[in-house]
Amino acid sequence: MRRGLLVGGGVIGLVAAGVGAWAAYNFLTTGPQPAEALPAGTLGYVSVDLDPSGGQKIEALRTLNKFPAFEDYVGISSDDDLRKEIFKRIQDEAQCDDIDYADDIEPWLGDRAAVAAVDLGGDTPDAVFVVQVKDADKAEAGLDKIKDCSGVGEEQSGGWAIEGDWAVVAESDDVADDVVAATKKGSLADDDDFQKWTDEAGDPGVLTVYAGPRAGDYLADHADDLFGFPLGLMTPGATYECNADDPDPDLGGDLADESCAIDSSLPDDFKQKLRDFDGMAATLRFDDGAIELEAAGDTALGGTFFLSGGATADIVKTLPSDTGAALGLGFADGWFGDLVDYVAPYMGEDADEVMSELSEMTGLDLPDDAETLAGDSAALALGSDFDPDDFFGSDDGSDIPVAIKIQGDPDEIEKVLDKLRDMAGPQATILETDADGDVIVIGPNPDYRSEVLEDGKLGDNDVFKDVIREADDAQTILFVDVDELEDAIADAVGDGDREFLDNLEPVSGFGASAWVDGDVSHSVIRLATN
């Protein structure tokens, strides 16, 4: 158990674990950041802001204390010495009574920390932990005591270097020294890519995540080892060969056996997309009673480019104001062809072949029919009176309040629907429609279709406005009004999971929105509370 104080091949785990847990409760401030203590060539980085006087702390505790589970299992208030509380819990697990928080930790532990993957020229990146220190001498003594308490000998790895206000903890003293030396040549904080993506990810918060362009290069170089199995075997054309005694091995068995030679390499196009990766960043923050995750990255790797070009999902805002859940998409010209061009390499096929196969499978003339059917924007809506029993017990869906609202050319859309109805046979009732102007609604429930066809006011719904960012410009919108669907969720879950329902009660809604601005893809996820 005592050896558990050292993790990651020697990185000092007691401090790392304490900082990581503490980061859940101690938040936003300004001042020096861990990126200053890491080299510009850092592949990936996760930092936490630990100042207990920061404005985010009050907002976080106000939000998190609404959840019974947080109070029951954490029980932290704004007056607590959070570092001491977390240290006690870690110490109880580690059984390292010789370390005293007041004497050995508190005098030197600073406000900010990060973990990172740093490329120092080796075969693999080095894992590094950086923590701000208030007193270098006391930090040396405290880290020494942690290592001594772990019970490992001198032959075991685990080392650090203290430079200025930062302790760099790594697998060995040499690695830590190399990180410090590399940082002197140029820090991550001054790196143009780091500055660009963290700025695109918005205001700072509890947690910052960054992946640089060099992370894409590393992943591309090691893609077959990292992703080749099982993803490579799922790629059409992937092969494996075994000896004559076992020509058809069970794919669920040990494919690493020497009797089998597995060719599960990934397509070159996939690796090239990794090499073209420009970077990304994300920030977790607390904002006005909501937990918010905002991310920004280049569009090419995620394939979000096919939703750009000015398309928006603003039709979602015209759904009924009491809509329980909705998914909206905006479609740019030529989006279906672009999508097939993007996914075809992962399937090991030519884009034209994929398009031909899809046309034969669906009976549609692709890509034209798909782009006609989707219109300029479309939204899938679920009514607030949704009943799980109706969903599982209905034969034709006529009792289910579900519909798709499309802004496009209803006459042309009907022609495409007729092709689908011919294929659907008796199930074609789910494709019944109502239309008005340039809007058509598809769904099995005539009453709900009529309601959705109207110019609703979901865009004015307070919960919608709370959880959906950039509603006017977003190309993708996912919205769940938890208040409206609370009864349906309770019926689906049942009384057997009372704890889940008690912790769901404070939640008012959930939303996710994404949009493309130039060559940058943005997304925001928000969980709002009452």
N, C-alpha and C positions, 0 to 999 in steps of 0.2 A: 504493500500500500504506500509505503514511504517513497518507493521508487517512482510512484505516480506523479511526484512533484516535478519530474523532468519529462517533457514530452517533445515530440518532433525531433528525435535523435539528439536531444541535449538542450533544446530551447527551454529556458526556465519557465516551467508551467505555472507555478504558484502566482507569480506576478501577472502572467498572461491571462490566466483564468479569472483572477480577481478583477483585472481591468475590463475584460470582456463582459463579465456579469454586471459590473458596476455601470457599464456603458448603457445598460437598459434604463437607468434611472437618472443619469447626470449628463447635462446637455449643453446646448449652444452657448458659445462665447466667441470672443475674438482673440487675436493674439497669435503667438507662434504655433505652427502646425507641424505634425510629424513628417510631412513631405519635405521639410527643410533638412531632415536628417537622413534622407534616402537619395541615392544617385538618380540622375535623369534617366538612366536606362532601366529603371524599375518596370517590370512587366505588369504586375498587378498590385493593388494597394487597397486596404480597407482600414479606415481610420475612425476613431471614436473620440468624441469631445467630452471631457470628464469634469468640467468646472461645475461644482455643485451650486454656484451662485448664478449660473447662466439662466437666461429667460426661458429656455426650453424646458428646464427642470420643472418649473411651476406648471407649464402647459402640459407636460407629459404626465405628471402626477395627477393633475386635475382630470385628465382623460382616462388614464389607466385605473385609477381608483374607482371608476364607475363599474368596473368588472369585478364581480365577487371573487373570481379565481385569483386576481392580482392581490386583493386584500388578504385572501386566505393563505396563499402560498408565499407571498412576498412581504406584505405588510410594511411597506416603507412610506414614511411621511417626509415632508419637506424639512422637518427639524432634525431628522436622523443624520448621524455621521454615516453616510452610505458606504464609504470605503471600509469602515470598521465592521459594519453589518455583513458585508459580502465577505470580508476576510475571515470572520468568525465561521461562516458556513463552509468556506473552503478548508479552513484549518480543521474543522470537525471531520471532514472527509479524508484529509491528508494525514491526520494524526501526527502533526508536527508541533508539539506543544512548546518546543524550545524557542519558537519565534513569537515575539510579542509585537502586536500591531503598533502600539504607542511608541515603543523603543526602536523597532527594526524596520518598520514600513512607512508609517505616517510622516516621519521627519524628512523623507526624501521624495516620496511619490508625488509626481506632478499631476497636471490636469488633462493631458492628452496622450494618446497612444495609437499605434497602428501595427498591423501585420502586413508583410509584403513579400513578394517573390522577386528576387533581385538576380539579374544576369551578371555574373562575375567571370564569365568565360568558360565555365565548366560544362559538363555534359547536361546537367539539369540546373534550373534556377535554385538559388539558396533561399530557404525560409528565414525571414528576419522579423524580429519583434522590436519595435521602437517605443520607448516610454519617456515622457518628460520627467526630469529630475529637478528637485529644488536644491539639493546639496550633493555634489559629486562624491565627497568622501563618505558620507553616510549611505549613499547609494551603493558604493563599492562594498561597504561593510554589510549592508542588508542583503545584497545579492550573494555575497560569500556565505552568509549564514543560511540562506535558502538552499544553496548548493550543498553545504555541509549537512544540512538537515535531511536532504534527500537520501543520504546514505550511499551515494555512488563514489567510486574511487577516482583517483587522478586519471586513470586510463579512460574514463568515460568522457564523452564530449559534453560541451555546454560552456559557452564563454560569452564575454561581452566587452564592449569598449565604450567608455564615456567620453563624449566630445561636447563641450559646451553644456547646454541644458538638456542633452539627450543621452540616454543609455541605449546602445544598439546591442541587442541580445541575439546570438546566433548559435550555430552548432559548435563553434569553436572560437577562441580568441582571434585566430588568424582570419576567419571569415568576417568577424565583426570589424577587425582592423581594415580589411579590404573594402568593406562597405563605407567606412569613414573616409578612406583615401579616395574612393570613387566619387563620393559626395562632394569632396573639395574641388573636384574638376567640374562639377555642375550638379545642382540639386534638382530633385523632382519638382519642388515648389517653383523653380524658375523655368521649368520645361514648357515650351509652347503648347505641346499637345495636352499636357496636364491642365494648364491654365484654361485652354479652350474648352475642354470637355467638362471640367468641374464648374466653369461659368455657365455652360449650356444647361447643366443640371439644376440650376436655380440656387436659391438661398441655402446657406449651410444649415445643418440640422444635427441630429443625433449621430448619424453614420454617413460616411462617404465611401463610395466604392469607385475604383478607377481601373480600367484595363487599357494599356497603351498599345500603339501599333506593333511594338515588338512582341507583344503577347500573341498576336495573330501569326507572326513569323514563326514563333516557337511552336505553336499548335500545328501549323502547316508542316513543319519539319518532322513532327512526331505524330502526325495524324493517324497513320496506320496503327501505331502502337496504342495510342490513346482511344481511338474511336473505331478502329478496324473491325474488332469483334465486340458485339455482334452486328454493329451497323453495316459493316462491309458485307457480311453474309446475306443481309437483307437487300442488298443491291442486286438487281437482275444482272446475271452474267458472272456473279461471284462463284468461285468453285472451291471444292476441297477434294483431296484425293487420299485414299487410305491403302494399306497393303492388301494383298489378295485375300488374306484371311478375314479381313473385315472391310468389305467394299462399301458397305452402307452403314456407317456409324449412326448411332442415335444422337441427333443434334442436341438433345438435352444432357448428354453425357460429357465425358472429359475430352473435349476437342483439342486440348493441349497435349494429348498423348502423342508420343513420337511416331506412332503408326500412321498418323494423319498429317498431311501437309495442307495447310489452309491458306487459300488465297483470298483474303478478306480486305484487300486494299481499297481505299476510298477513291472516288473519281478525281482526276486531276483538276477539274473545274471547281470542286469543293475546296481543294487545297489552295487554289488560286484565290478564291474568295477570302480565305483566311489570310493570305499574304496581302491582299488589298485592304484588309481591315484597318481603318483609320483611328479607332479608339472609341471609348464610351465612358460614361460616368453616371452614377446614381446617388441620390441623397434621400435618406430617411429622416423625416422631421415630424413634429407635432404642430398642428395649425388649427386654432379655433375649435377645439374639441374633436379634431379628426387626426388620424394617423395617415400620413401621406408619403408615398414613395414616388419620386420623380426621376426619370432617366432620360439620357440623351446619348445618341450614338450615330455612327454613319449608317446610311440606309442600305448599302449594298449587301452586307452579310445577312441582314434580317429579311430582305426581300420586300420591305415595306414600300419600295419605290413604285410598285404597281398601283398603289392607292393614291399617289400624289397627283400633281398636275391640276390642282385647283378643286379636286373633288372633295365634297364634304358630306357628312352624315347628318345634316341639319334636319332631315325629315323626322328624325327621332323626336325633335321638339314639338312636332305636330300630333303626337300620340295623345290619347286621353290623359288627363292630369293625374288620374289614380292608377296609371299603369304599374303593374307589379314588377315587371322586369322587361328589359328591352336590349336588343343588340342591333346596332346600326352601322352601315358601311357606306362610304361614298366611293364611286367608281370613276376612274379616269378613262379617257378614250383609249381603247386597245388593251385594257387591263387584263383580259383573259389570255390573250396571246402572250403578253409579257409574263404572266404567271406561269404558263406552260414552258416558256423559254427558260424561266428561272429553275423550275423543279425538274425538268427533263434530265439534266446531267446527273442528278442524284439517283435517277431511276436507271441510269446507264443506257438511255435511249436518245434518239434524235427527237427534237421538238415536234417535227412534222409527223413522225410516227406516233408520238403520244397523242397529238391532236386527232389523228385519224382513228386511233383506238378508242378514244373518248367519244368521238362522233358515232362510231358503230355501237358502242355500248349504250349510249343514251338515246339514240335515234334523232339527235339534234344536228344541225348544221353549225359546227363550231369553227371559229370562235364567235361568229355573228349572233347565233341564237342566245348564247350565254350572256353576251353583252346587251342584247335587246331585253332579255328577261330581267336582268338586274337593274336596268334603267340608269339614271344618274345617281340615285341613292336609294337604299332600301333599309327597312327596319323590321325586325321580328319582334312582336309584342306579345306579352303574356298579361292577361287581365288580373286585377287584384282579387277577384273572387275565384281564382283557380282552386280547384279541389282535387287533391291527389287521387281520391277514390274515383272521380269521374275520368281521370286520365287513364287509369289502369282498367276501368270497367267499361269504357265506351267502345262501341263497335265501329262507329263512323266518325267519332270526334265531334259530333254536332253540339255536345254539351261543354266542350272545352274552349275557354276564351283565349284562343291563340290565333294570330293572323300575321301576314306579311304585308307591309305597306310599301309600295314602290312608286317613285316619281319617275315617269318615263312616258312612253307612248302606249296607252292601254290597248289600242287596236293591234299593234304589232306584238305586244306582249301576249295577247289572247291567241295569236297564231302559234306562238311557241308553246303556250299552255295546251293547245289542242294536240300537239305532238306528244306531250307528256301524258295527257289524258288517255290517248290511244294506248300507250304503254301501260298505264296504271290500271286499266280495266275497272273492276268494281270499286277500287280504292280512289277513283278519280274525284269522289265527292270532296276530298280534302283540298281540291284545286278549284273550288267554286269561287266566283269573284263578284265584286261590286266596283264600279268605277265612277269617277267624277273629274272632268277636266283632264289634267295630266297625271292623275293619281289613280292607281288601281290597288285594291286590297284582295288578297288571296287568303282563304281560310275556310274551315268546315262549319263554323258557327255563324249563321246569318245575322243574329242580333249583334254579335261582337264585331263582325265585319262592318256593319253599318256604323257602329260607334267609332271604330278606328278610322273610317273613311272621312269623318268630320275633321275639321281643323281644330285639334285638341290643344291643350295648354300645358303639356308636360314640361316644356321649357320654362314655365313660370313656377313649377313645383319647387318648394323650398328645399326638399331633400335632393332633388335633381341638381339644383344650382349649387348645393353644398359639395356634391361629390364629383361633378363633371366640370373639368377645366377646359377652356377653349371650345365651348360647345358650338360656336359659330364656325370654327375652322377645322374641327377634328374630323379626320377621315374615318376613324373607328370610335364607337361609343358602346360601352357595356354599362348597363345601369340596373341595379336591384334596389327596390324600395322595401327594405326589411320590415318597416312598420306596416306597409300594406299587405305583405305576405306572411306576417307573423303567425296567423292562424293556420295557414297552409303548411308552414314549416313545422309548427307544433304537431299538426296531425300526422305529417310524414315521419317525424322523429319519434313521436309517442312519449309517454311519461317515463319511459325507461331511461332516458338520458336527461334527467332534470337539470344536471349541472350545465349541460350545453345550452339548454333553453334559458337558464338564469343568466348566463353570460352573453346570450344573444339579445336579451331584453334591452340593454343599453344602446344597442346599435340601431341607428336610424336608416342607414343606407350604405351601399357600396357602389363605387363607380370607377371606371377605367376609361381613359380617353387617350387617343394617339393622333399625332399629326406630323406632317413632314414640312419642314421649312428649308427650302434649298436642298442641300445635301445632308441635312441633319434630321434624324427621326427623333421625335419627342413622345414621351408617354408619362401619364400621371395616374397613379392608383390611389384612391382615397377610401378610407373606412371612417364614416362619420358616426358620432354618438348623439343621443338626444340631449 
